[in-house]
């Protein structure tokens, strides 16, 4: 344990040993925010005897996740490989592979990249006989992505769009696009988190399983979370309430 706590300043030490309940760490760039997370995870495993699979650590890039896991392994050894650590999307894909049949897809679903999305949207625009100069696939894809980031489904977007000719047409494309994705057993990048939330909300037993499983939830770069990411964190941390979030208040608004 001394190795884990070694080299921490007073504030970092306080954040690391504060394991129960919510913990919000706000600090500027280069102040050791990531160090707090890595040492706190190691502290949980070594001092609190928390199994690595009961810890969920979320980062914003795969590179950051790999670097954090390496740093934790240097403190606790090979058991670090059993941590649930990754980006929001990589964590959600793991959950979706096990449960996506609950919303009508098979576990072999494919994930459309931006190019795939625009190709399908272009086809939907053509099938709806819309002017492809007024409704470019790039602009429509961006509008649909923004709607999904607000956690809007096609019918909800259509309700908001009433009275706006252009958005009413985009709502039609949105609906057709989502149906086309499902017919192809495909989801897009924006669906990954939203569909995970949908499954958790509609299946209490699945939600209970994961919110009980993740006894401790830790989030890096918390200032960058959007509405769907915040909702997911809230669902997964709900039962145990042990959540640590680390962010820079100067970079963006923090959900608290």
C-alpha positions in Angstrom: 0.0 0.0 0.0 2.9 2.4 0.8 4.0 2.1 -2.9 0.5 3.0 -4.1 0.3 6.1 -1.9 3.9 7.1 -2.4 4.5 10.4 -4.3 0.9 11.7 -3.8 0.5 15.3 -2.6 -2.1 16.0 0.1 -5.0 16.6 -2.2 -4.2 13.5 -4.4 -3.9 11.4 -1.3 -7.3 12.6 0.0 -9.0 11.8 -3.4 -7.3 8.3 -3.5 -8.4 7.1 -0.1 -11.9 8.6 -0.4 -13.4 5.5 -1.9 -17.0 5.4 -0.6 -19.7 7.5 -2.1 -19.3 10.2 -4.8 -16.0 12.0 -5.3 -15.5 14.9 -7.7 -11.9 15.9 -8.5 -11.4 19.2 -10.4 -7.9 20.1 -11.4 -6.1 21.7 -14.3 -4.0 20.1 -17.1 -0.8 18.5 -15.9 -1.8 18.5 -12.2 -1.9 14.7 -11.9 -5.6 13.9 -12.4 -4.9 10.6 -14.2 -2.5 9.7 -11.4 -5.3 10.0 -9.0 -7.4 7.6 -11.0 -4.7 5.0 -11.5 -3.6 5.0 -7.9 -7.2 5.0 -6.6 -7.9 1.9 -8.7 -4.8 0.2 -7.4 -5.7 1.3 -3.8 -9.2 -0.3 -4.2 -7.7 -3.6 -5.4 -4.9 -3.8 -2.9 -6.2 -2.1 0.2 -10.0 -2.7 -0.2 -9.7 -6.1 -1.8 -12.1 -5.1 -4.6 -12.0 -7.6 -7.5 -10.8 -6.0 -10.8 -14.0 -7.0 -12.6 -16.0 -5.0 -10.0 -14.3 -1.8 -11.1 -15.4 0.2 -14.2 -12.9 2.8 -15.4 -13.9 5.0 -18.3 -11.6 7.1 -20.5 -12.1 9.1 -23.7 -9.5 7.3 -25.9 -8.3 3.8 -26.2 -4.7 5.0 -26.0 -5.5 6.6 -22.6 -7.2 3.4 -21.4 -4.1 1.3 -22.4 -1.7 3.7 -20.7 -3.8 3.7 -17.5 -4.0 -0.1 -17.5 -0.2 -0.3 -17.9 0.3 2.1 -15.0 -2.1 0.2 -12.8 -0.3 -3.1 -13.7 3.0 -1.6 -12.5 1.3 -1.1 -9.1 -0.8 -4.3 -8.7 0.5 -6.7 -11.3 -1.3 -9.0 -13.8 -4.7 -8.7 -12.2 -5.1 -5.3 -13.8 -5.9 -7.0 -17.1 -9.3 -8.0 -15.6 -10.4 -4.4 -15.1 -13.4 -3.2 -17.1 -11.5 -0.2 -18.6 -12.0 1.6 -21.9 -13.9 4.3 -23.7 -17.7 4.7 -23.3 -18.1 3.1 -26.6 -15.9 0.1 -26.1 -17.5 -0.6 -22.7 -21.0 -0.3 -24.3 -20.1 -2.6 -27.2 -19.2 -5.3 -24.7 -22.6 -5.0 -23.1 -24.4 -4.9 -26.4 -22.7 -8.1 -27.6 -24.4 -9.9 -24.7 -27.8 -8.2 -24.7 -28.6 -6.4 -28.0 -31.1 -9.1 -28.9 -33.4 -7.4 -26.4 -34.0 -4.7 -29.0 -34.2 -6.8 -32.1 -30.6 -7.1 -33.3 -28.4 -10.2 -33.2 -25.1 -10.3 -31.3 -23.2 -10.3 -34.7 -24.3 -6.7 -35.4 -21.9 -4.5 -37.4 -21.0 -0.9 -36.6 -21.3 1.6 -39.4 -18.5 4.2 -39.7 -19.1 7.7 -41.0 -18.7 6.6 -44.6 -21.2 3.8 -44.3 -23.7 6.1 -42.6 -23.5 8.7 -45.4 -23.9 6.0 -48.0 -27.1 4.7 -46.4 -28.4 8.2 -45.7 -27.8 9.2 -49.4 -29.8 6.2 -50.4 -32.6 7.1 -48.0 -32.7 10.7 -49.4 -33.0 9.3 -52.9 -35.7 6.9 -52.0 -37.7 9.7 -50.4 -37.2 11.8 -53.6 -35.7 14.7 -51.8 -33.5 17.3 -53.4 -29.9 16.1 -52.8 -28.6 19.7 -53.2 -30.8 20.9 -50.3 -30.4 17.7 -48.3 -26.8 16.6 -48.6 -25.9 13.3 -46.9 -23.2 15.1 -44.9 -25.6 17.7 -43.5 -28.3 15.2 -42.8 -25.9 12.8 -41.1 -24.7 15.7 -38.9 -28.3 16.6 -37.9 -29.2 12.9 -37.1 -26.0 12.6 -35.0 -26.8 15.7 -33.1 -30.3 14.4 -32.4 -28.9 11.1 -31.2 -26.5 13.0 -28.9 -29.6 14.5 -27.3 -31.0 10.9 -27.0 -33.8 11.6 -29.5 -35.4 8.8 -31.3 -36.9 9.4 -34.8 -40.5 10.0 -33.5 -39.2 12.4 -30.9 -37.2 14.3 -33.4 -40.2 14.4 -35.7 -42.3 16.0 -32.9 -39.7 18.7 -32.4 -39.4 19.3 -36.1 -43.1 20.2 -36.7 -43.4 23.5 -38.5 -39.9 23.4 -39.8 -40.0 22.1 -43.4 -36.4 21.1 -43.6 -36.3 19.3 -40.3 -39.6 17.6 -41.0 -38.0 16.1 -44.1 -34.9 15.1 -42.2 -37.2 13.4 -39.7 -38.4 11.2 -42.5 -34.8 10.4 -43.5 -34.0 9.7 -39.8 -36.8 7.2 -39.5 -36.0 5.4 -42.8 -32.3 5.4 -41.9 -32.9 3.7 -38.6 -35.1 1.1 -40.2 -32.5 0.4 -42.8 -29.8 0.0 -40.2 -32.0 -2.6 -38.3 -32.7 -4.5 -41.6 -28.9 -4.8 -42.0 -28.3 -5.8 -38.4 -26.2 -2.6 -38.1 -25.9 0.2 -35.7 -23.9 3.5 -36.0 -21.4 5.0 -33.6 -24.1 7.2 -32.0 -26.4 4.3 -31.4 -23.8 2.5 -29.2 -24.4 4.4 -26.0 -28.1 5.1 -26.6 -28.9 1.5 -27.3 -27.1 0.4 -24.1 -29.1 2.9 -22.1 -32.3 1.7 -23.8 -31.5 -1.9 -22.9 -30.7 -1.0 -19.3 -33.9 1.1 -18.9 -36.2 -1.5 -20.5 -34.7 -4.6 -18.8 -34.5 -4.0 -15.0 -32.7 -7.4 -14.4 -29.9 -6.4 -16.8 -29.6 -3.0 -15.3 -29.5 -4.5 -11.8 -26.8 -7.0 -12.9 -24.4 -4.2 -14.2 -25.1 -1.7 -11.5 -24.4 -4.3 -8.9 -21.4 -5.7 -10.7 -19.7 -2.3 -10.9 -19.1 -1.5 -7.3 -16.8 1.4 -8.2 -17.1 3.6 -11.3 -14.3 6.0 -12.2 -14.4 8.5 -15.1 -11.5 10.5 -16.6 -12.0 13.8 -18.5 -15.4 14.1 -17.1 -15.9 17.6 -18.4 -16.3 16.1 -21.9 -19.3 13.9 -21.1 -22.5 14.6 -23.1 -26.1 13.8 -22.1 -26.1 10.2 -23.1 -22.7 9.5 -21.4 -23.9 11.2 -18.2 -27.1 9.1 -18.3 -25.1 5.9 -18.7 -22.8 6.7 -15.8 -25.8 7.5 -13.6 -27.5 4.2 -14.4 -24.3 2.1 -13.8 -23.4 3.8 -10.6 -26.9 4.0 -9.2 -26.9 1.0 -6.9 -23.6 1.4 -5.1 -23.1 5.1 -5.5 -19.3 4.8 -5.5 -18.4 7.1 -8.3 -15.2 9.1 -8.9 -15.1 11.7 -11.7 -12.0 13.7 -12.7 -12.2 16.8 -14.8 -11.0 20.2 -15.7 -13.5 22.9 -14.9 -11.8 25.4 -17.2 -12.3 23.2 -20.3 -16.1 22.6 -20.3 -19.2 22.6 -18.1 -19.3 19.7 -15.6 -22.5 17.7 -15.0 -22.8 17.5 -11.2 
